[in-house]
Amino acid sequence: MRRLSGSFAAASVFLILTGSLVGCSSEERKSVPKMPKRICWDALASGDVSPILPTGERVNLSAWPFVLTEDYRSVNCFVYIDGNSKFSASVNLEGFEGVDWSNLDKANPKPIDVGEKGIFWGTGASAYFTCEPSKGPNSPGKYIDLSVRAGDAPDESKLPTILPKLLRQLVEFVRRELKCGAGAGS
C-alpha cells in the first residue's frame, strides 16, 4: 500500500469526514422542527400546519400582534424553516365590500366553502366575510380578507384539504376576536 503525501492525505480525510457528516446530518433532518402547540395568534394548531411544512433544523415564528383597526389594517404571521418563509397567514381589514383577487386569475383558483367567498389555488387559499356591513356609501364597514399560503410543501396533494381547513380555523378565530355576528360567514 502506498503512503499518501501529507497535504493530499489530509484533504482526503477531510473529504471523507465531510461526506460522513453530510450523511449523518441528512439522516437527522427527517422531521419538521418542533413548534409551540398553537401558532399565528394562537389561531392555528401547529399539528395542522406541520404536514405541509418541509423538514429542517430550526423554526422561527414571526407574527405581528393581532390588532385590526382603522390605523392597523393588516396583520401577518410567518413560519420560517431554516431562515426561509414556508407558511404564512394574513388578515386584512377592508372598509368597503369588494375583494380583488384578480392577481390570482392566472393560478386558476377554485371556489371553496369558506367565509362568504373562498378560493384555493396551488399553494394558497383566501376567503372573505363581512363582520359589520357598511351603513351607507360614505360609511365604512368591516370586511375581512384572509389568506394562508404554503411554500415547498413536501406533498402538495395535501394542500387542497389542509389549506381550506386552516383558513376555516383562521376565519373562526377572527370572528371571535373581532366579535363578528353569527351571520358574518363561516
PyMOL commands that set and color helices and strands:
alter all, ss='L'
color gray80, all
select helices_A, chain A and resi 6-28+46-52+102-107+156-177+182-184
alter helices_A, ss='H'
color red, helices_A
select strands_A, chain A and resi 38-39+44-45+59-63+74-81+84-94+110-112+117-121+124-132+142-150
alter strands_A, ss='S'
color yellow, strands_A
deselect
rebuild
show_as cartoon
